[in-house]
Amino acid sequence: MFVEHWNAPMPHETGIGLRLTVEQLYAEKDTYRPLLQQFGDWIGYNDPTRAEQWVLRALNGVGWLDAKVGVIFDSFRGEKQAQVLRDLGFTLVQLEISETERRYRAGLMGKDYFAILAAMEARPDLELGIDNPDIRLDGSMPTHIQAQILLQAGKTYGPYPSRC
């Protein structure tokens, strides 16, 4: 979503003024999560009144609007973006993990669980998912079981959404 701005420093009015690579982000997501939230606010990605604009812009960027291609739209923000995607025929999947599992995973990765929790609690509108996904997956299940559930859902919902 932010690819066109990815390697540009965020403007100083955001108080960030820093360059991030994808590798840095994934290696230190708990550190950068608040900055990404702020960046999403700055460019309008987190603004519910601009939900349709951002969804269509992202889909156009991967060619979905012009050709039938399978797309996974990761990290949509809030109910408005969810509804835009649902109206376009997407199946909304929410991966949920318990606090115990989250704490366990943070420990395995050597991450600060409380920093992750604080960043999530600071922006529940961005971090806690949506109320009514089409499919809820238990993140503590083995990956192959989750994949089977999604493959079965693909038979029900179709391999990718049809174009409007």
Buried (B, 14 or more C-beta within 10 A) or exposed (E): BBEEEEEEEBEEEBEBEEEBEEEEBEEEBBBBBBBBBBBBBBBEBBBEEBBBEBBBBBBEEBEBBEEEEEBEBEEBBBBBBBBBBBEBEBBBBBEEBEEEEBBBBBEEEEBEBEBBBEBBEEBEEBBEBBEEBBBBBEBBBEEEEBEEBBEEBEEEBEEBBEEE
